[in-house]
Amino acid sequence: MFISRVLLIVLLGACATATIDPNSKPPDWPVLTRRTVIVNTEEELKRVCGDAPHPGYRVEGCAVINFKLKTCTINLAKRRGEAPWTIKEENDHCDGKDHPGGTALRRAWEWWKLLEKLKLAK
C-alpha cells in the first residue's frame, strides 16, 4: 500500500510550462479513464499537484495517475490552467508521455508492473 501511494506522488508534479517528448510513452502504457477537475485556489492546487519543479515555473495543472484504478485525473488551475496547451500537456501525461529527458512516468509504470508480478508470485 505504501509503495502504491509513493508511485502516485511521483506523478503529481507535471508542470504545464514545458514541452512533451512524443516518443517517451512506454509501448504497453495502459488506457486510462480520464476526468478533469478545476481547482479554485492556489493552496488546493499546491496540495494536489505539489510545488513547481524549478524556480520561476508556475504549476498550471497536473495529471494524477492511479494504475490500480486505471484512472488519470487532470487537475487544472482555475482560469490560467484552462488554456489549450495546458490541457493538451496534461492529457499527454495521461497517455504516458513525459517531459524531454524525463523518466518519471516510465519508471512509475515499470514499478507498478513489478509490484503486480510480486503480488502474483506470493
Salt bridges, closest charged atoms under 4 A:
ASP28 OD2 - LYS113 NZ 2.57
GLU42 OE2 - ARG80 NH1 2.45
GLU44 OE2 - ARG47 NH2 2.73
ASP51 OD1 - LYS46 NZ 3.18
GLU60 OE1 - ARG80 NE 2.97
GLU89 OE2 - HIS93 NE2 3.54
GLU89 OE2 - HIS99 NE2 3.53
ASP92 OD2 - LYS88 NZ 2.92
ASP92 OD1 - LYS97 NZ 3.95
ASP95 OD1 - ARG34 NH2 2.12
GLU110 OE2 - LYS113 NZ 3.16
GLU116 OE2 - LYS119 NZ 3.10
